[in-house]
Amino acid sequence: MGVREAEGAMGAVAAGVVHRLTERRETFATVESLTGGLLAATVVEIAGASAVYRGGLVVYATELKERLADVPAALLAERGPVDADVAKALAEGGRRRCGADWGVATTGVAGPEPQGGKPVGLVFVAVAGPDGTEVRQLDLDGGRDRIRGAAVTEALRLIAEHIQAPDPT
């Protein structure tokens, strides 16, 4: 998939998320590490996003994951920032901190070098919602741009799966 196709996929999934959350009258927030704001930027490109998107945190530095997104310091010290439980904590912290119905998070290694013994392309995306949190591990190929774009698309797909269920109200 080329860059333009990837951008189109991201935008299409983001539009679906914004539309469905608008129907459900629910909100979401983002917490990003490896995507560095790309997830938030993709969402706010969609007309009507302001009705559902509360905001986001870019916690690229490990210590900000603790300070801003409430990831336990002990977890970060034990496992590092690229971990399934860290992704879970990021999504839950972002949801809570931003006062949103849903939280979506990304963490991983975009490269060009491995980080903390974790290989390039190892990514975790998570969604936290009213019924709990789901984390998905991704093993992505390609350069930084491709990995970051795929992480955004997969994070959006993950929340899309959760909000396709009937409205809980």
Secondary structure, DSSP 8 states (H G I E B T S, - for coil): --HHHHHHHHHHHHHHHHHHHHHHT--EEEEESTTTTHHHHHHHTSTTGGGTEEEEEE--SHHHHHHHH---HHHHHHH-SSSHHHHHHHHHHHHHHHT-SEEEEEEE--SSS-BTTB-TTEEEEEEEETTEEEEEEEE--S-HHHHHHHHHHHHHHHHHHHHTS----
